[in-house]
Amino acid sequence: MTISVAPGPDTQEGIRTGTAESTDSLTAPDIPWNLVIWNDPVNLMSYVSYVFQSYFGYSESKANKLMMEVHKKGRSIVASGSKEQVERHAVAMHGFGLWATVEKASGGGGNSGKSGGPGQGKGKRG
Amino acid sequence: MAKAFKSGLKGITGYLEPAERDLLRSLIDDVISMLQPEERSGQDPLAALIGLDMEATEPTDRAVRRLLPNVVKDDGAASLEFRQLTERSLRETKIGALRAAALDLDKDEIVLTPEGARHWSMALNDVRLVLAERLDIRDEADAEHVHRMQDWSQAEDVESYLALVYNFTTWLQESLVQAMLQSLESRR
């Protein structure tokens, strides 16, 4: 259900110029990983929105919408893409001090603690 | 008293009293020392150079763990493998931002470029994350409780002093981020 707000991978330019990004690509099998941002009581709402705008190139309204989702629902999928792409985003988010994790897009997130199953830690050396 | 950051023609400007600068400097130094990677004997220098640390483990200190969190929820093994590949450079990124902010504190007038402002916001955020762990801020109610401490004459123990320091850094970061958002908007 939160999938609809997730952007395509590496389409910062596209998102900047046109806010009506396609959601068709999100169900494609080659985009199997999500970047999740978790709520915490320390990070400022303005800062989280700034990070979403400046790092991902999201519009102010999109950044605020995602930030509010983090704040109210406890978590939000803010980007999707290949494993390598979302892992790179996660490191950047940790650099900013945001609490980010990566998870496989299948399985609907939320309730499944073990999102990837066995073997998901392999093949990271790219 | 410190003045709120402002976005203007020169960039983002701010003003801090000498005592406030000293305070920030010592907070920044604390966080840097927590993030400094351990020097291990027999470490592969090439691996260290490209940011690998195959001996990295999940930090035991809560505050350090918050600065360098696990990347996969509820999967310690996958998180550890990722940590070994990326944690060293993440530490260096954070230390770089903290050092940049500390350098700016030595100048009379604080004038920040967009990149400098980003370093400051990252540094202040990490300082606040560490203070929040020390203050045991776990949820919004804890944060609200700490936020109520605004009067320096109330500072009678370590906890109330820490709460006041936390609120000062929160105010400073909020004013900085507002200025950054403003300059982001004007550049669009």
Interface residues (C-beta under 8 A of the other chain):
Chain A: V36 P41 V42 N43 L44 S46 Y47 S49 Y50 Q53 S54 E60 E87 A90 V91 H94 G95 F96 G97 W99 A100 T101 V102 E103 G113 K114 S115 G116 Q120 G121 K124 R125
Chain B: R66 L67 L68 P69 N70 V71 V72 K73 D74 D75 A77 A78 E81 F82 L85 T86 S89 L90 T93 K94 A97 R118 S121 M122 N125 D126 R128 L129 A132 I137 R138 D139 E140 D142 A143 T170 Q173 E174 V177 Q178 M180 L181 L184 E185
